[in-house]
Amino acid sequence: MTRKQTVILAGAVVIAAAGVGTGAAIAASSSPGGPATAASASSGYSWYRSMMNGYYGGGSMMGGSSAGWMMSEAGYRWMTGGAASPGWMTGGSLPGMMMGGGTDPGKVMGSLWANAPGPRVSAAQAAALGGQVPAGAQVDRAANTLTFTTATAALTIVASPSGGPDETFRAAGLTNPRVIVPAGARVSIQLVNADPDTAHGLVVTSAGAAGSWMPMMTARPAFAGSALWFLGNPTQAGMHAGTLTFTASAAGSYQYLCPVPGHAQKGMAGAFIVR
C-alpha cells in the first residue's frame, strides 16, 4: 500500500470512528452529483465497494467485524448521509495524532470520492456556469443580490471557483450572493465543485448556522431536499456536479453553506431569503 493510500485509509478510519448516527441518501432530491442518491444507490454502492477494496484489499479497516459493516450498504449510507447529516460530519474534528493538526476533513473526503460516479463538467463549463445569470433572475451587483420573482428558480453555484477567493461560492458572477426567492417557489440549485483538492457541498439551513465549525451539529436542512452533502475532487474526467431541488415552503431568512466542517466559517456561506 502506498503512502497516499495509507493516509486516505487512515482518514476513513478516523472519520468512521469519529462519526455518530446513520444516514440514508445524499439528498432528498435524489440527484447523482455525489457518491449516492436514492436513485443511484445501486451503482454508487457498487463503486464504493470497489473503491474501498482498492485501498485496503478487503481487509479489516478498523479491526474485527467493523470492517464488514463499513463495507455493507448500511456503512455506505452512513458515510454518504441522508435525512440527517452524514455520520462523518457529526462526530467532531479529526484527531491530530492521525492526520496532523487542523487537517481539513474535506481533503480526506475529496480524495476518497474523487472517482465517484455522477455528472461532470469541464473547467471551461464550470467557469461559464459560475458567471451565467439565471433565467428569471435580477442581478444587483452593487448589493451582491440575486432575486427571483418566478414560481421556479434555477441557478448554478460553483464551489471554490478558479480565479476567485478560496472557500467561497460563485453564482451569476457574484461571490456568495444573497439569493431571494418567493415563498412556495420550486428551487433547483446545481452545485459544481471546482476545488482541486477538497470536497464541498451545499445545504440551505437556518440563518446564523455558518458561525459553527460543524454547522450540521446545530442546524438541519431548512427544507426537504435542500442538502447535497459533498462532491469529491475533480479529476481528468471533469468536475463533479450535483443538483438539489426543494420547495421554499416557508418565508424567512436562511443561509446556504458548505456543510464540510470549518468551511462555512472560512467564508463558504451566503444569505437565502424566502419572501
C-alpha positions as CSV (number, residue, x, y, z in Angstrom):
1,M,0.0,0.0,0.0
2,T,1.4,3.4,-1.0
3,R,1.8,6.3,1.5
4,K,-1.1,8.1,-0.2
5,Q,-3.4,5.1,0.2
6,T,-2.3,4.8,3.8
7,V,-3.2,8.4,4.5
8,I,-6.6,8.1,2.8
9,L,-7.3,4.9,4.7
10,A,-6.3,6.5,8.0
11,G,-8.7,9.3,7.2
12,A,-11.5,6.9,6.5
13,V,-10.8,5.1,9.8
14,V,-10.8,8.4,11.8
15,I,-13.9,9.6,10.1
16,A,-15.7,6.3,10.8
17,A,-14.5,6.3,14.4
18,A,-15.5,10.0,15.0
19,G,-19.0,9.9,13.4
20,V,-22.3,9.2,15.1
21,G,-25.7,8.1,13.8
22,T,-26.7,6.7,10.4
23,G,-27.8,8.3,7.2
24,A,-29.8,7.4,4.1
25,A,-29.0,9.1,0.7
26,I,-27.1,12.2,0.0
27,A,-30.1,14.4,-0.7
28,A,-33.8,14.1,-0.8
29,S,-33.7,15.3,-4.4
30,S,-32.0,12.0,-5.5
31,S,-29.6,13.9,-7.7
32,P,-26.5,11.9,-8.6
33,G,-23.8,14.6,-8.1
34,G,-22.2,12.8,-5.1
35,P,-21.4,9.3,-4.1
36,A,-25.0,8.2,-3.9
37,T,-28.6,9.3,-4.0
38,A,-31.9,7.4,-3.7
39,A,-32.0,6.9,-7.5
40,S,-28.3,5.9,-7.9
41,A,-27.8,3.9,-4.7
42,S,-27.1,0.7,-6.5
43,S,-24.4,2.0,-8.9
44,G,-23.0,4.2,-6.2
45,Y,-22.7,1.4,-3.7
46,S,-21.0,-0.8,-6.2
47,W,-18.4,1.9,-6.8
48,Y,-18.0,2.4,-3.1
49,R,-17.2,-1.3,-2.5
50,S,-14.7,-1.2,-5.4
51,M,-13.0,2.0,-4.1
52,M,-12.7,0.6,-0.5
53,N,-11.4,-2.7,-1.7
54,G,-8.8,-0.9,-3.8
55,Y,-7.5,0.9,-0.7
56,Y,-7.3,-1.9,1.8
57,G,-7.8,-5.0,-0.3
58,G,-10.9,-6.2,1.5
59,G,-9.0,-6.5,4.8
60,S,-10.1,-5.0,8.1
61,M,-10.3,-1.3,8.1
62,M,-10.9,-0.9,11.8
63,G,-10.4,-4.4,13.0
64,G,-12.9,-7.1,13.8
65,S,-16.4,-7.1,12.5
66,S,-16.5,-3.3,12.0
67,A,-14.7,-3.7,8.6
68,G,-17.6,-5.8,7.3
69,W,-20.1,-3.2,8.5
70,M,-18.2,-0.4,6.7
71,M,-18.3,-2.4,3.5
72,S,-22.0,-3.0,3.9
73,E,-24.7,-0.9,2.3
74,A,-25.6,0.4,5.7
75,G,-22.0,1.6,6.1
76,Y,-22.1,3.2,2.7
77,R,-25.3,5.1,3.6
78,W,-23.7,6.1,6.9
79,M,-20.7,7.6,5.1
80,T,-22.8,9.5,2.5
81,G,-25.6,10.9,4.6
82,G,-29.3,11.5,4.1
83,A,-32.2,13.0,6.0
84,A,-29.7,13.6,8.9
85,S,-26.1,14.7,8.4
86,P,-23.6,12.1,7.3
87,G,-22.0,10.3,10.3
88,W,-18.6,11.6,9.4
89,M,-19.8,15.2,9.7
90,T,-21.3,15.0,13.2
91,G,-18.6,13.5,15.4
92,G,-16.0,16.2,15.9
93,S,-12.6,17.0,14.4
94,L,-10.1,14.6,13.1
95,P,-7.6,13.6,15.8
96,G,-4.2,15.3,15.2
97,M,-2.3,12.2,16.0
98,M,-3.8,10.5,13.0
99,M,-4.0,13.3,10.4
100,G,-2.0,16.2,11.7
101,G,-3.3,19.2,13.5
102,G,-6.0,21.2,11.7
103,T,-6.5,18.7,8.9
104,D,-9.5,19.7,6.7
105,P,-11.9,16.7,6.6
106,G,-12.9,17.9,3.1
107,K,-9.4,17.0,1.9
108,V,-9.8,13.4,3.1
109,M,-13.3,13.1,1.6
110,G,-12.3,14.8,-1.6
111,S,-9.7,12.2,-2.3
112,L,-11.8,9.3,-1.3
113,W,-14.7,10.4,-3.6
114,A,-12.7,11.8,-6.5
115,N,-13.7,9.0,-8.8
116,A,-17.3,8.6,-7.6
117,P,-19.9,8.2,-10.3
118,G,-22.1,11.1,-11.3
119,P,-22.3,14.0,-13.7
120,R,-19.1,16.0,-14.6
121,V,-18.4,19.3,-16.2
122,S,-15.2,20.7,-17.7
123,A,-13.3,23.6,-16.2
124,A,-14.4,25.8,-19.0
125,Q,-18.1,24.8,-18.5
126,A,-17.7,25.5,-14.7
127,A,-16.3,29.0,-15.4
128,A,-19.2,29.8,-17.8
129,L,-21.8,28.4,-15.4
130,G,-20.4,30.5,-12.5
131,G,-20.9,33.7,-14.5
132,Q,-24.3,32.8,-16.0
133,V,-27.3,34.9,-15.0
134,P,-30.2,32.5,-14.3
135,A,-33.4,32.9,-16.3
136,G,-36.0,34.9,-14.5
137,A,-33.4,36.4,-12.1
138,Q,-32.5,40.1,-11.5
139,V,-28.9,40.8,-10.5
140,D,-27.9,43.7,-8.4
141,R,-24.1,43.6,-8.4
142,A,-23.8,46.6,-6.1
143,A,-25.9,44.9,-3.5
144,N,-24.5,41.4,-4.3
145,T,-28.0,40.1,-4.7
146,L,-29.7,37.6,-7.0
147,T,-33.6,38.0,-6.9
148,F,-36.1,35.6,-8.4
149,T,-39.8,36.6,-8.7
150,T,-41.0,33.5,-10.6
151,A,-42.6,30.3,-9.3
152,T,-39.4,28.4,-10.2
153,A,-35.8,29.4,-9.5
154,A,-32.9,27.5,-11.1
155,L,-29.3,28.5,-10.7
156,T,-25.8,27.2,-10.7
157,I,-23.4,27.7,-7.8
158,V,-19.7,26.9,-8.2
159,A,-17.7,26.0,-5.1
160,S,-14.2,27.4,-4.6
161,P,-14.0,28.7,-8.2
162,S,-10.8,29.3,-10.1
163,G,-9.7,32.9,-10.1
164,G,-11.9,33.8,-7.1
165,P,-11.4,33.8,-3.3
166,D,-10.8,30.3,-1.9
167,E,-13.5,28.7,0.2
168,T,-16.4,30.8,-1.3
169,F,-19.3,30.2,-3.7
170,R,-19.9,31.9,-7.1
171,A,-23.2,32.4,-8.8
172,A,-24.1,34.8,-11.6
173,G,-20.5,36.2,-11.4
174,L,-21.1,37.1,-7.7
175,T,-19.3,35.9,-4.6
176,N,-21.6,34.4,-2.0
177,P,-24.6,36.4,-3.3
178,R,-27.7,37.0,-1.3
179,V,-30.4,34.8,-3.1
180,I,-34.0,35.8,-2.8
181,V,-37.0,33.7,-3.9
182,P,-40.7,33.9,-3.4
183,A,-42.4,31.7,-0.9
184,G,-43.6,28.5,-2.5
185,A,-41.0,28.6,-5.3
186,R,-39.6,25.4,-6.6
187,V,-35.8,25.9,-6.3
188,S,-33.2,23.9,-8.2
189,I,-29.5,24.5,-7.4
190,Q,-26.8,22.9,-9.5
191,L,-23.6,22.7,-7.5
192,V,-20.2,22.3,-9.1
193,N,-17.1,21.5,-7.1
194,A,-14.2,23.4,-8.7
195,D,-11.8,23.0,-5.8
196,P,-8.8,20.8,-7.0
197,D,-8.2,19.1,-3.6
198,T,-11.1,19.4,-1.3
199,A,-14.7,18.2,-1.1
200,H,-17.5,20.7,-0.9
201,G,-21.3,20.5,-0.6
202,L,-24.3,22.9,-0.2
203,V,-27.1,23.0,2.4
204,V,-29.8,25.5,2.8
205,T,-30.3,25.8,6.6
206,S,-31.1,28.3,9.4
207,A,-29.6,31.8,9.4
208,G,-26.5,32.0,11.6
209,A,-25.5,28.4,11.2
210,A,-22.3,29.4,9.4
211,G,-20.9,30.6,12.7
212,S,-20.4,27.0,13.8
213,W,-17.3,24.9,12.9
214,M,-19.7,22.0,12.3
215,P,-23.0,23.7,11.4
216,M,-24.9,20.4,10.9
217,M,-24.5,19.7,14.6
218,T,-26.6,22.7,15.4
219,A,-28.9,23.1,12.4
220,R,-30.6,20.8,9.9
221,P,-31.6,21.4,6.3
222,A,-34.4,24.0,6.2
223,F,-36.5,22.2,3.5
224,A,-36.9,18.6,2.4
225,G,-34.3,18.1,-0.3
226,S,-32.2,21.2,0.4
227,A,-28.9,19.4,1.0
228,L,-26.2,18.0,-1.1
229,W,-23.6,16.9,1.5
230,F,-20.4,16.8,-0.6
231,L,-18.8,16.3,-4.0
232,G,-15.4,14.8,-4.5
233,N,-12.2,16.3,-6.1
234,P,-12.2,17.0,-9.8
235,T,-10.2,14.5,-12.0
236,Q,-9.3,14.3,-15.7
237,A,-12.9,13.3,-16.2
238,G,-14.1,16.7,-15.1
239,M,-15.5,18.5,-12.0
240,H,-18.3,16.8,-10.0
241,A,-21.7,18.3,-10.3
242,G,-25.0,17.6,-8.5
243,T,-28.4,19.2,-8.1
244,L,-30.6,19.7,-5.1
245,T,-34.2,20.5,-5.6
246,F,-36.7,21.7,-3.0
247,T,-39.8,23.9,-2.4
248,A,-39.1,27.1,-0.4
249,S,-42.3,26.5,1.6
250,A,-41.8,28.9,4.5
251,A,-40.9,32.6,4.3
252,G,-37.9,33.6,6.4
253,S,-34.2,34.3,6.4
254,Y,-32.0,31.3,5.9
255,Q,-28.4,30.5,4.7
256,Y,-26.8,28.3,2.1
257,L,-23.5,27.0,3.2
258,C,-20.9,24.3,2.7
259,P,-21.5,21.7,5.5
260,V,-18.0,20.2,5.5
261,P,-16.6,21.1,9.0
262,G,-14.9,24.5,9.1
263,H,-15.8,25.6,5.5
264,A,-18.7,27.9,6.4
265,Q,-16.6,29.7,9.0
266,K,-14.0,30.3,6.3
267,G,-16.5,32.0,4.1
268,M,-18.5,29.4,2.2
269,A,-21.9,30.8,3.1
270,G,-24.5,33.2,1.8
271,A,-27.9,34.5,2.7
272,F,-31.0,32.7,1.3
273,I,-34.2,34.7,1.7
274,V,-37.7,33.4,1.1
275,R,-40.3,36.2,0.7
